[in-house]
């Protein structure tokens, strides 16, 4: 039965190939949409876990969340480093983690932060140790895999947050050294290079004391501030550059460190976790009343973003289903036409001893074989397209999108394609099943 069905399909190879391709395009679209939507929703939920609030410079709340939590966009600016101490002094804040952005290494962002950032994402060292001194860095699993960096290796950061950013220049005067490599977590930490906030300030020649609450802060009464003049000009007017407005603190008071000359230290954003539910009501409103600060809630901004994203996905999914329906209709038309054209052949099969069920099964097998070929080809095309997109667009690769991953929902798509092929072949198969031998043979003569 299968052999005969294959022979019939080869007999009309052009129509068969067209039906297979049409169904493959529909399956590929559905598979790609499934992989993208599932990955985006899962990654957004995992990366934002434990972050109740993001405090940063005034601007777009969504941009602040995308830059500080997901590291997919440009920051809205910087805030005075005193903001960190003020947040930590608030009884409603359980944890406040600073972020200092501005540079990258081969497209991977260099993030000045504290060891608490690793705990936030469940990151653990698989090799080496955490940073303990300025210009030491820990790299994520994806960074290590893509760059080949190993323990003890030195590298230079480049100004800007993307490898292809115009005007980017390497900070030749301030090389980092890799002291640790993180185990894979499936979160944004896999594609980040983590170091201390002080290291980011040092790279940009910013005088500073130890950051408030820093793991390296000392209470020995000594002044740890130091200015760097490496003859490297930072004339870039990027919103994310680690530079400061001395009058940026609340009330217009200049930072004490600004009096030494040069820009005062700043951070790009602060990731906040609440100590109590009441803080969720009080803290964002209090922060948003400040002239230079804004507070954005990841859950709210992500929900808004995913609402728009889901609308686009739904539209694309509807188009893919329309293509699938067109493929089913094409299979139905071809099989019905073929069944009528082969009426004499089917009647001869009956005369030679083939049962009606065998004739029915042969035509049904044709529809299932076309559907199976289209489904498998569509699966390959869908995964290849996703992998190509992830490699071509850093933002997609940044959320962990990969064509090498398999989603359980793909079984449903494959099953749906087979059901579609079976339904398309059902009427032509029934027509072959009810063939009137005498009348058909009489017409054949």
VEXBAMAR-448073 format. One line per field, with one value per residue: x negated, y, z negated of N, C-alpha, C in turn; residue in one letter. Coordinates in steps of 0.1 Angstrom, whole numbers. Last residue first. Layout:
<pts>
n_c1 [X ...]
n_c2 [Y ...]
n_c3 [Z ...]
ca_c1 [X ...]
ca_c2 [Y ...]
ca_c3 [Z ...]
c_c1 [X ...]
c_c2 [Y ...]
c_c3 [Z ...]
residu [A ...]
</pts>
This chain:
<pts>
n_c1 [136 141 168 167 153 173 194 183 174 177 160 158 131 127 141 125 103 113 119 93 72 75 72 44 33 41 28 2 2 7 -17 -34 -24 -28 -56 -62 -59 -85 -111 -146 -173 -187 -181 -177 -179 -189 -188 -209 -199 -184 -204 -220 -211 -223 -218 -191 -185 -195 -178 -153 -158 -162 -136 -121 -133 -126 -98 -93 -101 -81 -57 -60 -60 -35 -18 -25 -16 11 20 13 29 54 50 47 70 89 78 82 110 117 90 78 82 84 105 92 75 93 102 79 77 100 94 76 90 100 76 67 86 81 55 57 75 61 38 50 61 37 26 45 40 14 19 34 15 -1 16 18 -8 -9 9 -3 -27 -16 -5 -27 -39 -21 -24 -51 -51 -34 -50 -73 -62 -54 -78 -96 -89 -110 -115 -139 -154 -155 -134 -112 -89 -97 -101 -75 -64 -80 -74 -47 -40 -61 -62 -44 -57 -92 -116 -122 -151 -164 -192 -200 -221 -246 -262 -291 -314 -319 -346 -370 -378 -370 -344 -331 -329 -305 -282 -262 -227 -202 -183 -201 -228 -240 -261 -280 -271 -294 -298 -298 -274 -248 -245 -275 -294 -329 -353 -377 -411 -437 -457 -451 -447 -426 -425 -410 -401 -404 -416 -409 -393 -386 -365 -361 -346 -343 -317 -299 -284 -293 -325 -354 -358 -371 -375 -376 -385 -373 -383 -373 -346 -349 -359 -338 -321 -338 -323 -313 -299 -272 -257 -247 -229 -204 -202 -212 -235 -268 -292 -317 -351 -375 -393 -407 -415 -414 -435 -436 -446 -428 -398 -389 -360 -334 -322 -293 -292 -295 -294 -278 -281 -311 -346 -358 -383 -407 -420 -439 -434 -430 -409 -399 -378 -363 -340 -319 -323 -324 -299 -283 -291 -306 -335 -348 -378 -397 -399 -405 -400 -384 -360 -359 -378 -379 -349 -323 -304 -269 -239 -213 -208 -215 -241 -253 -248 -264 -289 -281 -293 -296 -297 -302 -285 -298 -311 -338 -330 -320 -307 -287 -273 -268 -244 -239 -212 -197 -172 -151 -135 -122 -139 -167 -193 -195 -189 -211 -232 -224 -226 -252 -259 -233 -227 -225 -204 -190 -209 -198 -190 -194 -195 -174 -178 -186 -173 -146 -141 -145 -126 -103 -104 -123 -134 -157 -178 -166 -157 -134 -120 -123 -139 -133 -135 -141 -150 -126 -109 -123 -125 -98 -92 -111 -106 -80 -83 -102 -90 -66 -75 -87 -65 -49 -67 -69 -43 -41 -61 -52 -30 -44 -60 -41 -29 -51 -57 -33 -35 -58 -52 -33 -46 -52 -27 -24 -45 -36 -14 -27 -40 -19 -8]
n_c2 [10 26 23 -3 1 17 -1 -22 -9 21 31 38 43 66 83 81 95 121 126 123 140 160 145 139 164 171 153 161 186 179 167 189 204 188 188 214 216 211 224 222 242 252 278 300 328 343 369 374 367 389 409 402 385 362 342 341 335 309 297 300 286 260 255 257 236 214 215 213 187 174 183 173 145 143 150 130 108 113 111 84 71 74 57 33 29 24 0 -15 -15 -30 -52 -66 -84 -74 -57 -36 -28 -18 4 19 24 40 62 82 105 105 107 132 149 144 152 180 189 182 198 224 224 223 248 265 259 269 296 301 297 319 340 335 340 367 375 366 381 406 402 396 422 436 421 423 450 448 431 446 466 451 438 459 492 520 552 579 611 638 647 624 610 584 577 575 555 533 531 524 499 483 483 465 440 444 447 443 449 467 477 508 521 533 556 578 602 633 644 669 676 674 678 654 643 654 665 694 697 696 680 651 654 667 683 669 645 620 589 563 565 565 585 598 615 611 618 611 606 596 601 590 597 591 595 579 572 562 574 557 546 521 506 498 478 457 454 485 503 528 523 539 571 583 597 581 569 547 527 533 527 499 493 499 479 448 427 405 402 381 359 347 364 360 323 298 293 277 291 316 320 344 363 379 414 443 472 502 515 510 507 511 528 534 547 526 493 466 457 479 499 518 512 480 464 439 412 383 353 340 315 324 329 323 336 318 307 330 339 319 320 352 361 385 404 432 459 458 426 404 385 350 323 292 278 280 298 304 323 331 358 368 360 379 403 402 412 441 458 467 448 447 428 417 427 425 440 473 499 508 506 495 488 477 465 461 446 455 484 498 514 528 526 519 543 558 545 549 576 583 582 596 578 580 568 547 523 505 470 446 437 431 452 475 477 472 491 515 512 514 541 565 588 594 567 543 513 488 462 435 408 381 376 385 362 346 361 363 336 329 347 339 312 313 328 312 287 295 306 283 267 282 283 255 249 265 254 228 232 239 217 197 208 207 180 171 183 170 142 121 98 98 91 65 54 57 40 15 14 13 -12]
n_c3 [213 191 187 177 153 140 138 122 98 84 55 28 24 38 21 -2 8 12 -17 -29 -25 -43 -67 -65 -66 -92 -107 -102 -114 -141 -147 -145 -166 -188 -188 -195 -222 -233 -213 -211 -199 -178 -173 -201 -221 -242 -239 -221 -196 -193 -192 -170 -142 -132 -150 -150 -123 -122 -140 -126 -103 -112 -123 -98 -83 -98 -97 -70 -66 -82 -69 -43 -48 -60 -39 -20 -35 -38 -11 -6 -24 -12 10 -4 -18 2 12 -11 -14 9 17 47 68 94 91 78 97 116 102 102 129 134 118 119 120 94 79 88 77 50 48 54 34 10 13 13 -13 -27 -20 -31 -58 -60 -56 -79 -98 -92 -99 -127 -135 -131 -150 -173 -173 -178 -204 -218 -219 -234 -257 -264 -273 -295 -310 -315 -331 -354 -362 -367 -372 -377 -387 -381 -389 -391 -407 -424 -421 -419 -445 -455 -439 -446 -475 -482 -471 -478 -505 -514 -513 -520 -508 -473 -454 -426 -409 -395 -369 -366 -389 -392 -405 -389 -367 -379 -413 -438 -439 -435 -460 -470 -444 -449 -451 -440 -450 -445 -421 -399 -397 -383 -362 -349 -332 -315 -289 -280 -262 -248 -237 -240 -248 -267 -260 -279 -297 -321 -351 -378 -413 -441 -474 -499 -528 -558 -577 -575 -564 -530 -504 -487 -482 -489 -502 -479 -465 -477 -459 -428 -396 -365 -341 -331 -346 -371 -369 -365 -390 -408 -403 -392 -367 -342 -312 -300 -293 -315 -327 -316 -319 -319 -332 -332 -356 -349 -357 -368 -360 -334 -335 -314 -308 -302 -279 -258 -253 -219 -207 -184 -163 -163 -174 -172 -198 -221 -240 -245 -242 -250 -270 -265 -285 -295 -313 -336 -321 -287 -259 -237 -229 -233 -259 -276 -271 -282 -309 -318 -338 -359 -364 -376 -380 -416 -431 -430 -414 -422 -406 -387 -373 -379 -402 -396 -398 -403 -400 -425 -428 -412 -425 -448 -440 -419 -390 -357 -328 -295 -270 -241 -218 -225 -254 -263 -285 -301 -335 -366 -391 -425 -442 -472 -492 -506 -515 -534 -548 -531 -527 -501 -488 -496 -483 -456 -453 -451 -425 -404 -373 -337 -310 -299 -280 -251 -255 -267 -294 -312 -331 -319 -294 -298 -318 -303 -283 -299 -308 -292 -318 -344 -355 -379 -395 -393 -414 -419 -409 -411 -376 -351 -338 -337 -321 -297 -290 -285 -264 -245 -240 -230 -207 -192 -189 -176 -152 -141 -138 -120 -97 -91 -84 -60 -45 -42 -25 -2 2 8 31 49 50 63 87 97 97 103 98 71 61 70 55 29 30 34 9 -9 0]
ca_c1 [136 127 163 174 147 159 196 189 165 185 159 171 137 121 145 139 102 108 129 104 73 75 85 54 31 45 42 6 0 17 -5 -36 -24 -15 -49 -64 -48 -75 -100 -133 -164 -191 -174 -185 -171 -191 -178 -210 -209 -177 -193 -225 -207 -224 -232 -198 -181 -201 -192 -155 -155 -173 -148 -118 -133 -140 -105 -90 -108 -95 -59 -59 -72 -47 -18 -27 -30 3 22 7 15 51 52 36 58 90 79 68 102 120 102 76 83 73 107 103 69 85 111 84 66 98 106 71 82 109 85 59 84 95 58 48 78 74 37 43 70 47 19 43 53 17 11 40 26 -7 11 30 -3 -18 11 10 -28 -23 4 -18 -46 -24 -11 -46 -58 -31 -36 -74 -68 -45 -66 -98 -86 -102 -114 -126 -152 -165 -136 -125 -88 -93 -113 -85 -59 -80 -87 -53 -31 -57 -72 -40 -47 -78 -116 -114 -141 -159 -181 -200 -208 -236 -259 -277 -310 -317 -333 -366 -380 -384 -352 -333 -340 -318 -289 -273 -240 -212 -184 -189 -222 -229 -249 -282 -268 -284 -302 -299 -287 -252 -237 -265 -282 -316 -345 -363 -400 -427 -458 -459 -449 -435 -421 -422 -399 -408 -409 -418 -395 -398 -362 -368 -347 -357 -323 -308 -280 -286 -311 -347 -360 -360 -379 -367 -393 -369 -385 -388 -350 -343 -367 -351 -317 -333 -334 -310 -312 -277 -263 -256 -242 -212 -198 -201 -223 -256 -285 -304 -341 -365 -396 -397 -420 -408 -430 -430 -453 -441 -405 -393 -374 -339 -330 -301 -288 -295 -307 -277 -275 -298 -335 -356 -369 -404 -412 -436 -436 -442 -414 -402 -385 -374 -353 -320 -322 -336 -310 -282 -293 -295 -328 -342 -364 -395 -403 -402 -407 -388 -369 -353 -372 -385 -363 -327 -316 -280 -252 -217 -206 -202 -231 -254 -242 -250 -287 -286 -282 -302 -288 -309 -285 -293 -297 -333 -341 -318 -317 -294 -275 -275 -250 -242 -224 -199 -185 -158 -144 -114 -135 -152 -189 -199 -180 -197 -231 -225 -213 -245 -261 -244 -222 -231 -214 -184 -204 -207 -188 -190 -207 -177 -174 -192 -188 -153 -140 -152 -140 -106 -105 -113 -133 -144 -176 -176 -158 -147 -121 -110 -140 -140 -132 -136 -159 -138 -105 -119 -137 -106 -84 -110 -119 -82 -74 -105 -103 -66 -68 -96 -76 -44 -62 -81 -49 -32 -62 -64 -28 -34 -66 -50 -21 -45 -67 -36 -24 -57 -62 -30 -40 -63 -32 -15 -45 -48 -12 -18 -48 -28 0]
ca_c2 [4 24 36 -1 -7 22 12 -24 -16 11 29 35 32 54 82 76 80 113 126 115 128 164 151 128 156 180 152 148 185 187 159 177 210 191 175 210 220 200 227 216 238 239 268 290 321 329 364 378 358 376 410 400 396 375 345 343 348 320 297 306 300 267 256 265 250 217 215 225 197 173 186 187 152 139 158 144 109 113 124 95 71 80 72 38 31 36 12 -13 -9 -16 -49 -56 -89 -83 -69 -43 -33 -30 -6 15 17 27 54 68 101 104 96 120 149 141 138 171 190 177 184 219 225 212 235 265 256 255 289 303 287 305 339 334 326 359 379 361 367 404 406 385 410 440 423 410 446 457 427 434 469 459 430 450 479 512 539 572 596 631 653 631 624 591 578 584 569 538 534 536 510 483 491 479 444 442 440 448 439 467 467 500 518 534 542 575 588 625 640 658 678 670 689 663 638 658 654 687 697 704 694 657 649 657 689 672 659 626 602 565 566 554 586 587 620 606 629 605 615 590 607 582 605 585 600 581 578 553 579 562 561 523 517 497 490 461 443 476 490 525 524 527 563 577 596 588 579 560 526 534 541 507 490 507 492 458 433 411 402 393 367 339 364 370 337 301 294 282 279 311 317 334 355 370 400 434 458 496 518 503 513 502 527 527 555 536 506 473 455 469 486 515 521 490 468 453 417 398 360 347 322 315 334 314 343 325 298 321 348 322 308 343 360 371 402 417 453 465 439 409 396 363 330 304 279 267 297 299 320 318 349 371 353 365 401 399 397 435 454 469 453 447 440 413 427 417 432 459 493 518 502 505 485 487 461 471 444 443 478 489 501 527 531 509 531 562 545 536 570 584 570 598 585 576 577 561 529 515 483 445 441 422 438 472 479 464 477 513 512 501 530 555 584 597 581 548 528 493 476 442 422 387 370 395 373 342 357 375 343 322 347 353 316 305 333 326 288 288 314 295 263 279 295 263 243 267 268 230 227 248 230 195 206 220 189 166 187 184 148 136 100 101 105 75 53 64 54 20 14 24 0]
ca_c3 [226 195 193 189 163 142 145 135 107 90 69 33 17 43 35 -2 4 23 -6 -33 -16 -29 -63 -65 -54 -81 -107 -97 -100 -133 -147 -136 -152 -184 -186 -181 -214 -232 -222 -206 -210 -182 -165 -194 -211 -242 -248 -234 -203 -194 -202 -184 -151 -124 -147 -163 -129 -113 -142 -140 -102 -105 -132 -110 -78 -95 -110 -77 -60 -85 -83 -45 -42 -68 -51 -17 -31 -50 -19 2 -26 -25 12 5 -25 -6 21 -6 -24 8 10 37 55 91 98 71 84 119 105 89 123 140 115 118 132 105 77 91 92 56 45 62 48 13 13 25 -2 -29 -17 -16 -52 -62 -46 -66 -97 -91 -86 -118 -136 -122 -136 -170 -172 -166 -192 -216 -212 -220 -251 -259 -261 -284 -306 -307 -318 -346 -359 -356 -377 -367 -391 -378 -391 -382 -394 -423 -425 -406 -436 -461 -438 -432 -470 -486 -469 -464 -497 -515 -502 -525 -521 -484 -459 -440 -409 -407 -375 -355 -384 -390 -402 -401 -369 -370 -398 -435 -443 -424 -451 -476 -451 -442 -458 -433 -456 -448 -433 -396 -404 -397 -364 -358 -335 -329 -293 -289 -274 -249 -244 -235 -243 -266 -261 -270 -284 -312 -339 -367 -399 -432 -461 -488 -516 -548 -578 -582 -574 -542 -512 -490 -489 -481 -503 -491 -463 -474 -471 -436 -410 -374 -348 -325 -331 -368 -371 -354 -378 -408 -399 -402 -374 -355 -318 -306 -282 -307 -333 -310 -321 -310 -340 -325 -350 -355 -346 -370 -373 -338 -335 -324 -305 -313 -291 -258 -264 -230 -208 -196 -172 -156 -176 -159 -191 -210 -245 -239 -246 -240 -268 -265 -274 -296 -300 -335 -333 -298 -270 -240 -228 -221 -247 -275 -268 -268 -302 -318 -325 -358 -359 -376 -367 -403 -430 -444 -414 -420 -417 -392 -374 -375 -395 -404 -391 -407 -388 -419 -436 -408 -412 -449 -440 -432 -399 -370 -338 -307 -279 -254 -218 -214 -248 -259 -276 -293 -321 -359 -378 -415 -435 -461 -485 -512 -505 -525 -554 -532 -540 -511 -487 -500 -497 -461 -452 -464 -433 -413 -385 -349 -315 -298 -292 -257 -250 -253 -287 -301 -335 -332 -295 -288 -321 -315 -280 -292 -317 -290 -304 -337 -351 -370 -396 -388 -409 -420 -408 -422 -389 -360 -340 -345 -335 -304 -293 -295 -277 -250 -246 -242 -218 -196 -195 -189 -162 -144 -146 -133 -104 -95 -96 -71 -49 -49 -39 -8 -1 -3 19 45 44 49 78 96 88 104 111 81 58 75 70 33 28 44 22 -9 0]
c_c1 [140 126 149 170 153 152 182 189 171 177 168 171 150 127 140 145 115 107 125 115 85 77 86 68 41 44 48 21 4 15 6 -23 -25 -14 -35 -57 -49 -63 -90 -123 -151 -182 -177 -177 -181 -184 -178 -200 -210 -187 -186 -214 -211 -220 -234 -213 -189 -198 -199 -170 -158 -171 -160 -130 -131 -142 -120 -97 -105 -104 -74 -62 -72 -59 -31 -28 -34 -12 13 8 8 36 50 38 47 77 80 68 87 112 105 89 81 72 96 106 80 79 104 94 71 88 105 82 77 102 95 68 77 94 72 52 70 77 50 41 63 56 28 36 53 30 13 33 34 4 6 26 10 -13 3 13 -14 -24 -3 -8 -36 -30 -12 -32 -53 -38 -32 -60 -69 -50 -56 -86 -87 -101 -105 -127 -139 -163 -145 -127 -101 -91 -109 -97 -69 -75 -87 -65 -38 -47 -68 -50 -43 -69 -102 -116 -135 -149 -177 -188 -210 -222 -248 -275 -295 -312 -331 -352 -376 -388 -367 -342 -342 -330 -302 -278 -250 -226 -195 -191 -210 -222 -237 -269 -269 -282 -291 -306 -288 -266 -242 -258 -271 -304 -332 -354 -387 -414 -448 -460 -457 -435 -431 -418 -411 -405 -414 -410 -404 -402 -374 -364 -354 -358 -337 -314 -288 -281 -304 -332 -353 -366 -368 -372 -385 -375 -383 -390 -365 -347 -362 -359 -330 -329 -329 -323 -311 -292 -269 -263 -252 -226 -207 -195 -211 -243 -272 -299 -329 -356 -386 -401 -409 -415 -424 -426 -448 -449 -419 -400 -378 -354 -336 -309 -298 -291 -307 -290 -273 -294 -322 -345 -369 -389 -409 -428 -432 -444 -428 -407 -387 -382 -365 -334 -324 -335 -323 -294 -293 -299 -317 -334 -361 -380 -403 -407 -403 -396 -372 -364 -366 -378 -367 -343 -319 -293 -262 -230 -210 -198 -217 -243 -242 -243 -272 -283 -289 -290 -295 -301 -294 -295 -291 -318 -336 -331 -313 -303 -282 -279 -257 -247 -227 -212 -185 -172 -152 -122 -127 -148 -174 -195 -183 -188 -218 -224 -213 -231 -255 -246 -234 -225 -220 -193 -198 -201 -198 -189 -205 -189 -178 -189 -193 -169 -148 -152 -149 -120 -108 -115 -122 -145 -162 -172 -169 -147 -134 -109 -126 -142 -140 -133 -154 -148 -117 -116 -134 -118 -92 -103 -118 -96 -77 -96 -106 -79 -67 -88 -84 -55 -57 -77 -61 -37 -53 -65 -40 -31 -56 -56 -30 -37 -61 -46 -27 -46 -61 -39 -36 -57 -44 -20 -36 -49 -24 -16 -40 -36 -9]
c_c2 [14 18 34 12 -5 14 18 -11 -18 4 18 33 28 42 69 74 74 98 118 114 120 152 155 133 145 172 160 147 172 186 166 169 198 197 178 196 216 203 216 219 232 233 254 281 312 321 348 373 361 366 396 401 394 387 359 347 351 334 308 307 307 282 263 266 260 232 219 226 211 184 185 191 167 146 155 153 124 114 124 109 82 81 79 53 37 39 25 -1 -6 -8 -34 -53 -79 -88 -79 -57 -41 -36 -19 3 11 18 40 58 87 100 94 108 136 140 135 156 181 177 177 204 220 212 224 252 256 251 274 296 289 295 325 332 324 344 370 363 361 389 403 389 399 428 427 411 433 453 435 429 457 462 438 442 469 498 531 558 591 616 645 636 632 606 587 587 579 552 539 540 523 494 492 488 459 446 437 440 444 455 465 490 510 531 544 560 586 611 632 653 666 673 686 675 647 654 658 676 689 705 702 671 657 652 679 677 662 641 609 578 569 555 576 588 610 611 624 616 607 599 602 588 598 595 593 586 580 560 570 566 566 538 520 509 488 474 446 465 480 511 521 530 549 571 591 586 587 572 540 535 542 522 498 505 501 471 442 415 410 391 380 347 356 370 347 314 295 282 285 299 311 332 344 362 391 421 451 482 509 505 506 511 518 526 548 544 516 488 463 469 476 502 518 499 479 456 432 402 375 354 328 322 324 319 334 332 306 312 339 330 311 331 350 371 387 415 438 458 446 422 401 374 343 310 292 266 283 297 315 313 334 362 356 357 386 397 393 420 449 466 454 455 437 424 422 416 422 453 478 511 512 500 497 481 471 468 455 442 467 482 492 514 530 513 521 551 549 535 556 578 571 585 586 584 571 571 543 521 493 459 440 425 428 457 474 465 469 498 510 501 516 544 574 593 582 563 533 508 479 455 428 402 377 389 383 353 354 372 356 330 340 353 330 310 326 331 303 289 308 304 274 275 292 276 251 262 271 245 230 244 239 209 205 219 202 176 183 189 163 143 114 104 108 89 64 65 62 35 19 26 13]
c_c3 [237 209 198 196 177 153 149 144 121 101 74 49 23 37 41 12 4 20 6 -23 -19 -20 -49 -61 -53 -68 -95 -97 -94 -118 -139 -135 -142 -170 -181 -178 -200 -224 -221 -217 -204 -193 -169 -185 -203 -232 -248 -244 -217 -200 -204 -194 -165 -133 -140 -160 -142 -119 -134 -143 -115 -105 -125 -119 -90 -91 -108 -91 -66 -79 -87 -60 -44 -62 -59 -29 -27 -46 -31 -5 -18 -28 -1 8 -16 -13 12 3 -19 -2 11 30 44 76 95 78 77 106 108 91 109 134 121 115 131 118 89 90 96 71 51 60 57 28 16 25 11 -17 -17 -12 -37 -56 -47 -55 -84 -90 -83 -104 -127 -123 -127 -155 -168 -163 -179 -205 -209 -212 -237 -253 -255 -271 -295 -302 -309 -332 -351 -352 -366 -373 -382 -383 -385 -382 -385 -408 -424 -409 -424 -452 -444 -431 -456 -478 -472 -461 -483 -507 -502 -513 -526 -497 -472 -443 -424 -407 -388 -360 -374 -388 -401 -397 -382 -374 -390 -421 -440 -427 -440 -467 -457 -451 -451 -440 -450 -455 -436 -409 -402 -404 -379 -357 -343 -332 -308 -294 -284 -262 -244 -243 -238 -261 -259 -271 -274 -298 -330 -356 -390 -418 -453 -474 -504 -536 -567 -582 -582 -551 -525 -498 -493 -489 -495 -491 -476 -474 -468 -449 -418 -389 -358 -333 -325 -353 -367 -356 -366 -396 -398 -396 -385 -362 -331 -311 -287 -296 -324 -315 -315 -313 -332 -334 -342 -348 -353 -358 -375 -350 -340 -324 -317 -309 -303 -272 -267 -241 -220 -196 -184 -167 -170 -161 -178 -203 -233 -243 -238 -244 -258 -262 -276 -283 -302 -322 -331 -310 -281 -251 -230 -219 -234 -262 -266 -263 -286 -308 -325 -346 -359 -372 -367 -391 -417 -443 -428 -419 -413 -405 -380 -374 -391 -395 -400 -400 -391 -408 -430 -416 -408 -436 -442 -431 -412 -380 -352 -318 -292 -264 -231 -214 -238 -254 -273 -282 -313 -345 -371 -402 -424 -455 -474 -505 -512 -515 -545 -538 -542 -525 -498 -499 -503 -476 -458 -464 -447 -422 -395 -361 -328 -304 -290 -270 -256 -247 -272 -292 -324 -336 -308 -289 -311 -319 -292 -288 -311 -300 -302 -323 -344 -366 -387 -389 -404 -414 -408 -421 -400 -374 -350 -348 -343 -319 -301 -300 -288 -263 -252 -249 -231 -208 -200 -196 -175 -154 -150 -142 -118 -102 -101 -84 -60 -54 -48 -23 -7 -7 6 33 40 43 64 86 86 94 113 94 68 73 76 49 32 43 33 4 0]
residu [X X X X X X X X X X X X X X X X X X X X X X X X X X X X X X X X X X X X X X X X X X X X X X X X X X X X X X X X X X X X X X X X X X X X X X X X X X X X X X X X X X X X X X X X X X X X X X X X X X X X X X X X X X X X X X X X X X X X X X X X X X X X X X X X X X X X X X X X X X X X X X X X X X X X X X X X X X X X X X X X X X X X X X X X X X X X X X X X X X X X X X X X X X X X X X X X X X X X X X X X X X X X X X X X X X X X X X X X X X X X X X X X X X X X X X X X X X X X X X X X X X X X X X X X X X X X X X X X X X X X X X X X X X X X X X X X X X X X X X X X X X X X X X X X X X X X X X X X X X X X X X X X X X X X X X X X X X X X X X X X X X X X X X X X X X X X X X X X X X X X X X X X X X X X X X X X X X X X X X X X X X X X X X X X X X X X X X X X X X X X X X X X X X X X X X X X X X X X X X X X X X X X X X X X X X X X X X X X X X X X X X X X X X X X X X X X X X X X X X X X X X X X X]
</pts>
